[in-house]
Amino acid sequence: MSGTVIALCPCRRRLFMSVVNATHRSGLGRSRLHGMTSLSFLALAVGLAVLGSSGCAKRQVAPPPVAPTESVAREYHVQPGDVVDVKFLYHPGENQRLAVRPDGTLALPITGDLTVMGLTVNALEELIRTTAARKLREPVVSVTIAETAARAYIGGEVTNAGFVQLGKPMDVIQAIFERGGFKSGADMTKVTVVSRSSGAPAARLVNLEAAVEGEPIDGLMLAPDDVVVVPKTWVATANAWVKSWLDGLTPEVFKSVRISPTSL
């Protein structure tokens, strides 16, 4: 076997050695092991590589995106059309689930009309608490956003381009998978997010490939009316151009031509 070199990753190497040790224990013996041909060991190693591949692959899979924290949710700014749950700890009869009106106001029986558009959850709780304190003794108020009217548009190389409802704090990766995930030709390293939260549109590039691999990435969280564009890789762009050119100029037999990175 001096001419045969088999490269195994650590987990497959351990599996290989466990088989060899088990063979010794079962009575096969060192002399009979030495009598095995190179081809036999090669077949054994290849078989172990195939059997062990799933275990190795599982160790390399990136963890799923971390869900937004409660602190992020409470920084959400209330918009018209949002549905809010308002609960009074010691006065449950005042609990309400109401939608914010188009003019940005919320009408609770205990407080009357309140202007709430643009407030964070914490600010809204404080506004309701101080207003309700005129009629209730030391009210304790809890507010949650049950539904939001906010949405973002996801386009480009995704399975189903379209809007996603930002019913809760959502990042770019979650939004893309809401639309069916990436197409095979998507360039995950150069995803563009266009935001209008500060007035004029502002674009930023987000490397989702790095984010999926666990690297800390800024700018993942979506805001209302954001637009996300997933571009094609240069290979996918070249394939589309070649296909268009071949479709118009050559016989059917040539239309399966494809470009791969290793061919250029």
C-alpha positions as CSV (number, residue, x, y, z in Angstrom):
1,M,0.0,0.0,0.0
2,S,3.0,2.3,-0.2
3,G,1.8,3.9,-3.4
4,T,-1.7,4.7,-2.1
5,V,-2.5,7.9,-0.2
6,I,-6.0,8.4,1.2
7,A,-6.7,11.8,2.7
8,L,-9.5,11.7,5.3
9,C,-10.8,14.5,7.5
10,P,-10.6,14.0,11.3
11,C,-14.1,12.6,11.8
12,R,-13.7,10.1,8.9
13,R,-10.2,9.2,10.1
14,R,-11.6,8.3,13.5
15,L,-14.3,6.2,11.8
16,F,-11.6,4.4,9.7
17,M,-9.5,3.6,12.7
18,S,-12.5,2.4,14.7
19,V,-13.2,-0.2,11.9
20,V,-9.6,-1.3,11.9
21,N,-9.6,-1.7,15.7
22,A,-12.9,-3.6,15.6
23,T,-11.4,-5.9,13.0
24,H,-8.5,-6.7,15.3
25,R,-10.9,-7.4,18.2
26,S,-13.0,-9.6,16.0
27,G,-10.1,-11.9,15.3
28,L,-9.2,-11.0,11.8
29,G,-5.6,-10.5,12.9
30,R,-2.7,-8.3,11.9
31,S,-1.4,-10.8,9.2
32,R,-4.7,-11.0,7.4
33,L,-5.0,-7.2,7.6
34,H,-1.6,-6.9,6.0
35,G,-2.8,-9.3,3.3
36,M,-5.6,-6.9,2.2
37,T,-4.8,-5.4,-1.2
38,S,-4.5,-1.6,-1.8
39,L,-7.7,-1.8,-3.7
40,S,-9.5,-3.2,-0.6
41,F,-8.2,-0.4,1.6
42,L,-9.1,2.1,-1.1
43,A,-12.7,0.8,-1.2
44,L,-12.9,0.8,2.6
45,A,-11.6,4.4,2.8
46,V,-13.9,5.6,0.0
47,G,-16.9,3.9,1.7
48,L,-16.1,5.6,5.0
49,A,-15.7,8.9,3.3
50,V,-19.2,8.6,1.8
51,L,-20.7,7.4,5.1
52,G,-18.9,10.0,7.1
53,S,-19.6,12.9,4.7
54,S,-23.0,13.7,6.3
55,G,-21.4,14.0,9.8
56,C,-18.7,16.4,8.5
57,A,-21.2,18.4,6.6
58,K,-23.4,18.9,9.6
59,R,-20.4,20.4,11.5
60,Q,-19.9,22.9,8.8
61,V,-23.4,24.2,8.5
62,A,-23.7,27.8,9.7
63,P,-26.2,28.4,12.6
64,P,-29.5,29.9,11.6
65,P,-29.9,33.7,11.8
66,V,-30.4,34.8,15.4
67,A,-33.9,36.2,15.9
68,P,-34.2,39.9,16.8
69,T,-34.1,40.5,20.5
70,E,-37.0,42.0,22.5
71,S,-35.0,45.3,22.8
72,V,-35.0,45.6,19.0
73,A,-38.7,45.0,18.9
74,R,-39.3,47.8,21.5
75,E,-37.3,50.3,19.3
76,Y,-40.0,49.9,16.5
77,H,-41.7,53.1,15.7
78,V,-45.5,53.0,15.6
79,Q,-47.1,53.6,12.2
80,P,-50.7,54.1,11.0
81,G,-52.4,50.7,10.5
82,D,-50.4,49.0,13.3
83,V,-52.4,46.9,15.7
84,V,-51.4,47.3,19.3
85,D,-52.3,45.3,22.5
86,V,-52.7,47.5,25.5
87,K,-53.0,45.8,28.9
88,F,-53.5,47.2,32.3
89,L,-52.1,44.9,35.0
90,Y,-54.4,45.9,37.8
91,H,-57.4,47.0,35.6
92,P,-58.0,44.2,33.1
93,G,-61.3,45.7,32.1
94,E,-59.4,48.5,30.4
95,N,-57.4,46.1,28.1
96,Q,-57.8,46.9,24.4
97,R,-56.5,45.7,21.0
98,L,-56.8,48.6,18.6
99,A,-55.5,49.8,15.2
100,V,-53.7,53.0,14.9
101,R,-55.8,55.4,12.7
102,P,-54.6,56.7,9.4
103,D,-53.9,60.1,11.1
104,G,-51.6,58.4,13.6
105,T,-53.9,58.5,16.6
106,L,-55.1,55.8,19.0
107,A,-58.4,56.0,20.8
108,L,-58.6,54.2,24.2
109,P,-61.7,54.5,26.3
110,I,-59.7,55.4,29.4
111,T,-57.5,58.0,27.7
112,G,-59.4,59.3,24.7
113,D,-57.5,60.2,21.5
114,L,-53.7,60.0,21.7
115,T,-51.2,60.9,18.9
116,V,-48.9,57.9,18.8
117,M,-47.4,57.8,15.3
118,G,-43.6,57.6,15.5
119,L,-43.5,56.6,19.2
120,T,-41.5,53.6,20.3
121,V,-43.2,50.9,22.4
122,N,-41.7,52.3,25.6
123,A,-42.7,55.9,24.8
124,L,-46.3,54.7,24.0
125,E,-46.5,52.8,27.3
126,E,-45.4,55.9,29.2
127,L,-47.9,58.1,27.3
128,I,-50.8,55.8,28.0
129,R,-49.7,55.4,31.7
130,T,-49.5,59.1,32.4
131,T,-52.8,59.8,30.6
132,A,-54.6,57.0,32.3
133,A,-53.3,58.1,35.7
134,R,-55.8,60.9,35.6
135,K,-58.5,58.4,36.2
136,L,-56.8,55.3,37.5
137,R,-54.5,55.0,40.6
138,E,-50.9,54.1,39.7
139,P,-51.8,52.2,36.5
140,V,-49.2,49.6,35.2
141,V,-49.4,49.5,31.4
142,S,-47.9,47.0,29.0
143,V,-48.0,47.6,25.2
144,T,-47.1,45.1,22.4
145,I,-47.2,45.4,18.7
146,A,-49.6,42.7,17.6
147,E,-49.5,43.5,13.9
148,T,-47.7,46.1,11.8
149,A,-48.8,47.8,8.6
150,A,-45.1,48.2,7.6
151,R,-43.7,46.3,4.7
152,A,-40.6,46.0,2.6
153,Y,-40.0,44.9,-1.0
154,I,-37.7,42.0,-1.8
155,G,-36.6,41.7,-5.5
156,G,-33.9,40.4,-7.8
157,E,-32.6,36.8,-7.5
158,V,-35.2,35.5,-5.1
159,T,-37.7,32.8,-5.8
160,N,-40.8,35.0,-5.5
161,A,-40.2,38.7,-5.6
162,G,-42.7,40.8,-3.7
163,F,-43.6,42.5,-0.5
164,V,-43.1,41.1,3.0
165,Q,-45.1,42.4,6.0
166,L,-42.9,43.5,8.8
167,G,-45.3,42.1,11.4
168,K,-42.4,41.9,13.8
169,P,-38.7,43.0,13.6
170,M,-37.3,41.2,10.6
171,D,-33.8,41.1,9.1
172,V,-32.8,40.8,5.4
173,I,-32.2,37.0,5.5
174,Q,-35.6,36.3,7.1
175,A,-37.3,38.5,4.6
176,I,-35.7,36.8,1.7
177,F,-36.8,33.4,2.9
178,E,-40.3,34.7,3.4
179,R,-40.2,35.1,-0.4
180,G,-38.9,31.6,-1.0
181,G,-35.2,32.0,-0.6
182,F,-32.4,32.7,-3.1
183,K,-32.2,31.6,-6.7
184,S,-29.2,29.5,-7.7
185,G,-27.6,32.5,-9.5
186,A,-27.9,34.9,-6.5
187,D,-24.9,36.8,-5.4
188,M,-25.3,36.8,-1.6
189,T,-22.2,39.0,-1.0
190,K,-23.5,42.1,-2.6
191,V,-27.2,42.5,-1.6
192,T,-28.4,46.1,-1.8
193,V,-30.8,47.5,0.8
194,V,-32.4,50.9,0.0
195,S,-33.9,52.7,3.0
196,R,-36.0,55.9,3.1
197,S,-36.2,56.2,6.9
198,S,-34.1,59.4,6.9
199,G,-35.9,61.1,4.1
200,A,-33.8,60.7,0.9
201,P,-33.2,57.2,-0.3
202,A,-29.9,55.7,1.0
203,A,-28.4,52.4,-0.2
204,R,-26.1,50.1,1.6
205,L,-24.4,46.8,0.6
206,V,-24.9,43.8,2.9
207,N,-22.8,40.6,2.7
208,L,-25.4,37.9,3.5
209,E,-22.9,35.1,2.8
210,A,-20.8,36.3,5.7
211,A,-23.8,36.8,7.9
212,V,-25.0,33.2,7.2
213,E,-21.5,32.0,8.2
214,G,-21.9,33.7,11.6
215,E,-19.9,36.9,11.1
216,P,-21.4,40.0,12.8
217,I,-22.8,42.2,10.0
218,D,-24.3,45.7,10.4
219,G,-27.4,46.8,8.6
220,L,-29.3,43.5,8.6
221,M,-32.5,44.8,10.2
222,L,-35.2,46.1,7.9
223,A,-37.2,49.3,8.3
224,P,-40.7,50.1,6.8
225,D,-40.6,50.7,3.0
226,D,-37.1,49.3,2.6
227,V,-36.2,47.8,-0.8
228,V,-33.9,44.8,-1.0
229,V,-32.3,43.8,-4.3
230,V,-30.4,40.5,-4.7
231,P,-28.1,40.7,-7.7
232,K,-26.9,37.9,-10.0
233,T,-23.4,36.5,-9.8
234,W,-21.2,37.4,-12.7
235,V,-21.4,33.8,-13.8
236,A,-25.2,33.9,-13.9
237,T,-25.2,37.2,-15.8
238,A,-22.8,35.7,-18.3
239,N,-24.9,32.6,-18.7
240,A,-28.0,34.7,-19.3
241,W,-26.2,36.7,-22.0
242,V,-24.7,33.6,-23.7
243,K,-28.1,31.9,-23.7
244,S,-29.8,34.9,-25.2
245,W,-27.1,35.1,-27.9
246,L,-27.2,31.4,-28.6
247,D,-31.0,31.3,-28.8
248,G,-30.9,33.8,-31.6
249,L,-27.9,32.6,-33.6
250,T,-27.3,28.9,-33.2
251,P,-29.1,25.6,-33.6
252,E,-30.8,23.9,-30.7
253,V,-27.8,21.6,-30.0
254,F,-25.7,24.5,-28.8
255,K,-28.3,26.0,-26.4
256,S,-27.1,24.0,-23.4
257,V,-23.8,25.8,-23.3
258,R,-23.1,27.1,-19.8
259,I,-20.3,29.1,-18.2
260,S,-18.6,27.9,-15.0
261,P,-16.0,29.8,-13.0
262,T,-13.4,27.1,-13.6
263,S,-13.8,27.4,-17.4
264,L,-12.7,31.0,-17.6
